[in-house]
């Protein structure tokens, strides 16, 4: 496990990106992250399979988008690099595909830049999705935002509190997407297994990224009038699975979908 942080990295409080890395079995986390993650897992052991299923959903979603002809991807809240990153999947389909990664955790920038140093079709920036001008300004240095692109918001919007008006924020991003652009979202809900999901959310309150549970209806609201690809908004293991769906899929309280702008 990483115990000597890069310069400028604060390890006094746990962060969502490093906790997620721990759930996935990564090594780019610190004792404070592992302790916080174990408190979450104590309240809701299913958080680890949820993290794994969400990662698989993102990978399938990117593959689906690439098959639809998407060659530009803006991944907001990317988290720490792991196997099967967005650029690897997109560029396996089309080597000319361009990907911009955005995260507000500076350790993501450190690790992603090292990974992507030889890939001119990718870019990683430190920015917060609550600052669309900064996000889109940085993205426009690599992506042509006048052409359709895919906006990826996997497991990030539940870290935006209601006080920051997440639906209005996402509506602003949807406005920027040209016709034919896509939006991918995954988000935790309290509608399924409310006791354990509430326990996990409570454990996140003492981290840098408190989590907000939302209803499935509220999650659907992030898509506005976009046309959802089949099967619509579902627990992430049920979105276009490429292997047998686990028997406990209905207990996965992360929902996901991909929508297309008319």
N, C-alpha and C positions, 0 to 999 in steps of 0.2 A: 504494500500500500504506500502511496505517496505521502511522505511526512514532511518533506522540505518544500514548502510552497514556493512558486516562482515569485520574484520581486513584485510587490504591489498587491499580492493576493491576501485577502483577509480570511483567516481561518478561525476567527473568534466566534463565528455564528454559522450554522449550517445553511447551505443553499440548495434549492431544488435541483439544479443541474448536477451537483456532486452527489446528492442523495439518489437521484435517478441512475447515475453511473453505478452506484453501489448496488441498487436493486438488480441491475443488469449484469452484475459480476465484474464490473470494471475496477481499475486500480487508481483512478484519478480522483480520489476522495480522501478525506482526512478524518481523524478521530471524531471531531465534532459532527461530521456528516453521518458517520456510521452510527454514532449514539442516537442521533435524531431519527435516522432511518429505522433503527431497531425499535424505537418507541412507536413509530408508525406501524411497523410490522406486528408489534405486540397487540396493538388495538385492532389491526386488520391484516392478518397474514396473507390475504389475497392480493395485497398491493404488489408484491413481487410478480405474480403471474399477470396482473393487470399491466405492469410496466412492460413485460415481455410481449404480451398480446398487442399493446399499443404500438410497440416498435414494429411488429410484424404487419400491423394495419398500415402504418406509414409506408413501409416498403412495398406492400401490395398496391397502395394508392399511387405511389410514384410510378410503379410499373404500369398500372392502368393508364395514368396520364400520359406517359411516354408512348404507349400504344395508341393513344388518341391523337398523337402528333405534337404534343407539348414539348417544346425544346428550351423553355425558360422557367426556372423555378426560384421562388423567393421563400426561403424557409425561415420563419420567425420563431424564435425560441428553440433553436436547434439542439441545445444541450451539448454534452461532450461527445467527441467522435467515437464511434464504435464500429462494429462490422455492419456492412450493408448500408452505408451512408447514402444520402439522396444522390449525390453526384455520381457515386459508383453505379447505382441502378440506372439513372438517367443516361449516363454516358455509355453504359453497356448497350443501351438501345440505340443511341445516337451520339457518337463521339463528339459532335459539335454542341451538344446540350450545355447550357450555361446555368450555373447555380450560385445564388448568393445566400450565405448563411448569416443569420442575425441572432445575437443573444446579448443579454445585459450583464452576464457574468463574465468578468475579464479572464477567468481561467479558460473559458471556452475559446477565446481569441488566441491565447497562448498555444493551446494544443492544436486547434484547427489550422492555424497558420503553419505550424510545423508539418502537419499532414499534407497540406495543400500547396506547399511552397513550389512544387514543380508543375502545378496544374493551372494553366493560364485561363481556363474556362470556369474557374471558381473564384469566389471572393468571400471573405469572412469579415464581418464588422461587429463592433460592440455598440449596440443601440437598444433602445427600449421600445417595444411595440406601441407604447403610449405616446411616442413622439413620431407620428407618421412622416413628418417632413424629413427628419433625420434618417429614418429607415428607407424611405423611397428615394431620397437624394443619394444615399450611398448605393442603393440597388441600381440606380440609373447609370452608374459608372460602368456597369457590366451588362445590364439587361436593357433591352429596348422596351420601355414600358408602354409605348404606343401600340405594341403588338401583344397578342394574347400571351399570358403567362399564368403559371399556377402559383397561388398563394397558399403556403402550407402553415397551418397553426395547430400542430399536434401537441396535445397535452400542455398547452401554455395559457389558454384563456382562463382556466380556473385559478391562475395566479394573479389575475386582474380583479381587484375587488369591485363590488357594485358602485362604490363611491367614485371610481374612475370611468364609469359609464361604458363598460366593454361593448355593449351592443351598438352604441353610437360610434365607437372606435372602429369596430369591424365594418359597420355600414360605410364609413369613410373609405376604408380600404376597398370595399366592393365597388364603390363609385369609380375608383381609379382603374380597376380592372377593365380592359376593353371587352367588347362582346366576344364570346368564345373563350374568355379566360375562366379559370377554375379556382375554387376555394376548397381546401381540405381542412376539416376541423375534427379534433377529438377532444373530449371533455368529460370530467367525472360528474356523476350525478348522485343525488341523495335518494332518488326514487327507488333504487335497488339496494337491498341490504342497508337500510338507513342507519342501523345501530353502528355497524363497523365503519361505514363511510363517514359518519359523524365523528367517530373516534379517531379516524385517520386525520380528518380535517382539524380536530382539536390539537393533535400532536404537531401539526404543521404550524400552529400559531406561534410557536417559539423559534421559528426559523426565519430566515430573511424573506421567505416567500410563502406567507400564509395562503391557504387554499380556500376557495369558495365553491361549495357544492351548488349545482343548479339542476332544475328539473329538465327532463327530456324536452319538454315544450320550450323552455328557455334556450336550450342548446340549439334546437331547430331554428330559433329566431335569428341565430347568427348567419343563416343562409339567405335571409330575405326572400326574394322571388326567384332565386336561382333554381335551376332544374337539377334535382338530385339523381345521381346515377343509381341504378338498382344495386342493392336492395333498399336504398334510402338510409335513414338514420337508425342504426342498430348497434347492439353491443359489438365492440370492435372485432371479436373473433368471428362474428357472423357476416362481416363485410367481405364479400367475394373470397371466401377461404380457398386456399390451394392445398389444404390437407383436412382431414376430418376435424370437425368442430368439437372442441372439448365438451364433455358432458355437463360441465358446470358453467357453460358460456353465459347463461342467464344470470349468474352471480357476478359477472364481470361488470362493475359499475363505471365503466368507461364506454361512452358512446361515440361513434364516428360516422362521417359521411363525406362524400365529395359532391360538390355542386358546380354547375356550369352556368355562366352568365348568358342569358338569352341574347 
